[in-house]
Amino acid sequence: MHPPPQPLGLVEALQSTLASHPELHIQEQQVVASRGARREASGLFDTVIGTTFSQTRVNNPLTLFNQEQAALLGNITTNQVNNVTLLDISATKEFRNGVTISPSLLATRTMDNINDIGGVNLSTLAFQVNVPLLRGRGRDVVDAAETAAGIEVEASLLALNQTISTLLSSSYWNALGAVRDLEVAQASEDRGKVYVDNVQTLIS
């Protein structure tokens, strides 16, 4: 004998509704998508850093005359070897008022085995500021996409809460109606038993 199944309580019924209803899952994914769109819009104002590093080596054969000139300088060689090292670091940052700043640093080192044995270093530091004019300036224009994405997140959360409220309310009234129907059916069954007993008594 299997034990009789336990009756399903109201809380369990409501939890089951929220766990398995496809409309609720769709609305939850809409919230996730709107939050992703907001992060993407906010990413436009992140600092972007770029770095370039390169090493170049050029080997040029020398003519007999150039070899003799190098020998006069104390360099016995048949080739001129040039080494160029380059390091470029840059960053870009856009603010929500539309102003963009772009600092950059370029450093190069050039050396060869004849003329610049010790190497020549050159560094260039630049700082660029872009200020938009007219309609391209101000937070209302620049961060409009981010603001709209934030509003979309709030709207999707409100829609999700409304969906949950509607589902819970509908499940509650459906469960309450089912209980009332069961009570009516049980009362009808009881009246039927009384009627059968009365008829049996009359027959007897």
Contacts in CASP RR format, 6 or more apart in sequence:
PFRMAT RR
TARGET T0000
AUTHOR 0000-0000-0000
METHOD contacts of the structure
MODEL  1
MHPPPQPLGLVEALQSTLASHPELHIQEQQVVASRGARREASGLFDTVIG
TTFSQTRVNNPLTLFNQEQAALLGNITTNQVNNVTLLDISATKEFRNGVT
ISPSLLATRTMDNINDIGGVNLSTLAFQVNVPLLRGRGRDVVDAAETAAG
IEVEASLLALNQTISTLLSSSYWNALGAVRDLEVAQASEDRGKVYVDNVQ
TLIS
8 16 0 8 1.000
10 172 0 8 1.000
10 175 0 8 1.000
13 171 0 8 1.000
13 175 0 8 1.000
14 168 0 8 1.000
14 171 0 8 1.000
14 172 0 8 1.000
17 167 0 8 1.000
17 168 0 8 1.000
17 171 0 8 1.000
18 24 0 8 1.000
18 164 0 8 1.000
18 167 0 8 1.000
18 168 0 8 1.000
21 167 0 8 1.000
23 163 0 8 1.000
23 167 0 8 1.000
24 160 0 8 1.000
24 163 0 8 1.000
24 164 0 8 1.000
24 167 0 8 1.000
27 156 0 8 1.000
27 159 0 8 1.000
27 160 0 8 1.000
27 163 0 8 1.000
28 160 0 8 1.000
30 156 0 8 1.000
30 159 0 8 1.000
30 160 0 8 1.000
31 153 0 8 1.000
31 156 0 8 1.000
31 157 0 8 1.000
31 160 0 8 1.000
33 156 0 8 1.000
34 149 0 8 1.000
34 150 0 8 1.000
34 152 0 8 1.000
34 153 0 8 1.000
34 155 0 8 1.000
34 156 0 8 1.000
35 153 0 8 1.000
36 149 0 8 1.000
37 149 0 8 1.000
37 152 0 8 1.000
38 146 0 8 1.000
38 149 0 8 1.000
38 150 0 8 1.000
38 152 0 8 1.000
38 153 0 8 1.000
40 149 0 8 1.000
41 143 0 8 1.000
41 145 0 8 1.000
41 146 0 8 1.000
41 148 0 8 1.000
41 149 0 8 1.000
42 146 0 8 1.000
42 149 0 8 1.000
44 94 0 8 1.000
44 145 0 8 1.000
44 146 0 8 1.000
45 93 0 8 1.000
45 94 0 8 1.000
45 95 0 8 1.000
45 96 0 8 1.000
45 143 0 8 1.000
45 146 0 8 1.000
47 91 0 8 1.000
47 92 0 8 1.000
47 93 0 8 1.000
48 91 0 8 1.000
48 92 0 8 1.000
48 93 0 8 1.000
49 89 0 8 1.000
49 90 0 8 1.000
49 91 0 8 1.000
50 89 0 8 1.000
50 90 0 8 1.000
50 91 0 8 1.000
51 87 0 8 1.000
51 88 0 8 1.000
51 89 0 8 1.000
51 90 0 8 1.000
52 86 0 8 1.000
52 87 0 8 1.000
52 88 0 8 1.000
52 89 0 8 1.000
53 86 0 8 1.000
53 87 0 8 1.000
53 88 0 8 1.000
54 84 0 8 1.000
54 85 0 8 1.000
54 86 0 8 1.000
55 83 0 8 1.000
55 84 0 8 1.000
55 85 0 8 1.000
55 86 0 8 1.000
56 82 0 8 1.000
56 83 0 8 1.000
56 84 0 8 1.000
56 85 0 8 1.000
56 86 0 8 1.000
57 81 0 8 1.000
57 82 0 8 1.000
57 83 0 8 1.000
57 84 0 8 1.000
58 81 0 8 1.000
58 82 0 8 1.000
58 84 0 8 1.000
59 79 0 8 1.000
59 80 0 8 1.000
59 81 0 8 1.000
59 82 0 8 1.000
60 79 0 8 1.000
60 80 0 8 1.000
60 81 0 8 1.000
60 82 0 8 1.000
61 78 0 8 1.000
61 79 0 8 1.000
62 70 0 8 1.000
62 77 0 8 1.000
62 78 0 8 1.000
62 79 0 8 1.000
62 80 0 8 1.000
66 80 0 8 1.000
67 77 0 8 1.000
67 78 0 8 1.000
70 76 0 8 1.000
70 77 0 8 1.000
70 80 0 8 1.000
70 114 0 8 1.000
73 114 0 8 1.000
75 113 0 8 1.000
75 114 0 8 1.000
77 113 0 8 1.000
77 114 0 8 1.000
79 113 0 8 1.000
80 112 0 8 1.000
80 113 0 8 1.000
80 114 0 8 1.000
81 112 0 8 1.000
81 113 0 8 1.000
82 110 0 8 1.000
82 111 0 8 1.000
82 112 0 8 1.000
83 109 0 8 1.000
83 110 0 8 1.000
83 111 0 8 1.000
83 112 0 8 1.000
84 108 0 8 1.000
84 109 0 8 1.000
84 110 0 8 1.000
85 108 0 8 1.000
85 109 0 8 1.000
85 110 0 8 1.000
86 106 0 8 1.000
86 107 0 8 1.000
86 108 0 8 1.000
87 105 0 8 1.000
87 106 0 8 1.000
87 107 0 8 1.000
87 108 0 8 1.000
88 104 0 8 1.000
88 105 0 8 1.000
88 106 0 8 1.000
88 107 0 8 1.000
89 104 0 8 1.000
89 105 0 8 1.000
90 102 0 8 1.000
90 103 0 8 1.000
90 104 0 8 1.000
90 105 0 8 1.000
91 102 0 8 1.000
91 103 0 8 1.000
91 104 0 8 1.000
92 100 0 8 1.000
92 101 0 8 1.000
92 102 0 8 1.000
93 100 0 8 1.000
93 101 0 8 1.000
93 102 0 8 1.000
94 100 0 8 1.000
94 142 0 8 1.000
95 101 0 8 1.000
95 142 0 8 1.000
96 138 0 8 1.000
96 139 0 8 1.000
96 142 0 8 1.000
96 143 0 8 1.000
96 146 0 8 1.000
97 137 0 8 1.000
97 138 0 8 1.000
97 139 0 8 1.000
97 142 0 8 1.000
98 131 0 8 1.000
98 132 0 8 1.000
98 136 0 8 1.000
98 137 0 8 1.000
98 138 0 8 1.000
98 141 0 8 1.000
98 142 0 8 1.000
99 129 0 8 1.000
99 130 0 8 1.000
99 131 0 8 1.000
99 132 0 8 1.000
100 129 0 8 1.000
100 130 0 8 1.000
101 127 0 8 1.000
101 128 0 8 1.000
101 129 0 8 1.000
101 130 0 8 1.000
102 127 0 8 1.000
102 128 0 8 1.000
102 129 0 8 1.000
102 130 0 8 1.000
103 125 0 8 1.000
103 126 0 8 1.000
103 127 0 8 1.000
103 128 0 8 1.000
104 125 0 8 1.000
104 126 0 8 1.000
104 127 0 8 1.000
104 128 0 8 1.000
105 123 0 8 1.000
105 124 0 8 1.000
105 125 0 8 1.000
105 126 0 8 1.000
106 123 0 8 1.000
106 124 0 8 1.000
106 125 0 8 1.000
106 126 0 8 1.000
107 121 0 8 1.000
107 122 0 8 1.000
107 123 0 8 1.000
107 124 0 8 1.000
108 121 0 8 1.000
108 122 0 8 1.000
108 123 0 8 1.000
109 119 0 8 1.000
109 120 0 8 1.000
109 121 0 8 1.000
109 122 0 8 1.000
110 116 0 8 1.000
110 119 0 8 1.000
110 120 0 8 1.000
110 122 0 8 1.000
111 117 0 8 1.000
111 118 0 8 1.000
111 119 0 8 1.000
111 120 0 8 1.000
131 137 0 8 1.000
132 138 0 8 1.000
132 142 0 8 1.000
135 141 0 8 1.000
136 142 0 8 1.000
END
